[in-house]
């Protein structure tokens, strides 16, 4: 797989992770996608809140927020995932210094015996659907 295909795969998996709460994949992919997911959530956390600001502080905060949105949109493929990132996940992980995801091993795949795992957001609801 060449670099552009790998990056597309990881971008799609991060988008699915944010939309569904967890994804099932191989252990190697889960560990690699975790890096992308951590970076995206950190971008969402760093975007400043605009409510209650005025004057030059408002202009500066708007510029920083637009920059963060553009950075997130470079990685995420879905507008719903972007809005979830900035509205839900940034608030949920505001006090957490890192470690937003967890890899839970899930046995082996029947076809080729590859080790499988769930990549899940921590503190996610237990009833989050599983996507293949």
N, C-alpha and C positions, 0 to 999 in steps of 0.2 A: 504494500500500500504506500503510495507516495504521500508527501507532506500535506498537500491540499486535501486529499481524501481523508487523512487522519484528522486534520483540523475540522473538516466538515462533520465527521463522525462525532468528535468530542463536542462540537457546538450543538449538534442535535441532541446528544445525550444530556448535556447540561440543561438545555431547554426543557426536555422531558422531565428531568429531575425537579426543576422548579415548578412545572405544571402539575405533576402527579405526586410529589413527595418522596418517591423512591423509584428506582429502576433495577431490573435484574439483568446482569451482564456477567462477563467473565471477570475473574479477580484482577487480572492485569489491566483490563480496560477500566474497571472501577477505580483502581488506584491512580490511574492517569487522569481520569475525568475529575477526580476529587480535587486536583490542583486547579483546574479551570473553574469549578464550582466555588471554591474558596475565594478565588480572585473576584468573581462576579459579585458574590455576596458582600465582599469588602467594598467594592465600588458602590453598591447600593447603600451601604451604611455611611459612606463618606459624603453622600449627597446632602447638602444642607437643607433644612426646613425653611420654607419661605414665609410661613404664617407669622405675623407679629413684627415683621421687619419693615422698615421704610427708609427712604432716602438712598444714600450710597450703599449702605449695608444690603438693602434689597437688591440693588442692581448687581452687586458682587455675588450674592447668594444665588441669584437667578443664573448668572453666567456659570458658576460652579456646578449648579444642578444640570444645566443643559450639557455641559461637558461630561458629567457622569452618565447622563442618559445616552449620549452618543457612544461613550465607551461600552456601555452595556449592550447597546444595539449592535455593536460590532461582533459580539459573541452570541447573543441570543437571537433566535430566528422567529420569535413570536411576540407580538405586541402584548398579549395577555401575560406572558412570562415576564416581560419588562415591567408591566404595572404591578404584578405580584411581588417582584423583587423590591421595588421602591415603596410599596404601600404596606405589604405584610411582612416580608422577610427582613427588611431593614429595621422594622420596629421590633420584631421577635428577637433578633440577634443583636440589638443595640448595646447591651451590656456584656455580651460574650466577646472575649478577645480573639477568638479563632476557633477552629475545630467545629465547623458548622455541619459537617457530614460524617457519616460512619459507614464502614464497610463490614457487612455481616456475611460470613461465608454460608453458602446454601447448597452444599453437596456438589455433585458432578453432573454434567449434561449427559443425557442418554446417548446421543449420537456419536460424540467423539471423546467423551470422558474428560472434557475440559472442566477445571474447577470454576464453579459459578458463585456469584455473590450478589447481595443486594447493596446498592449504594443508596443510602437514605439520609435525609436531613434529620439532624437531632431535634428532639422536642417536637417531632412531627406527630400528627394524629396516628393512632394505631390502625385506623381503618382506611389508611391511604391505599389506593389501588396499586396493583403491581403491573408494570408494563414490561413486555419482553424485550 
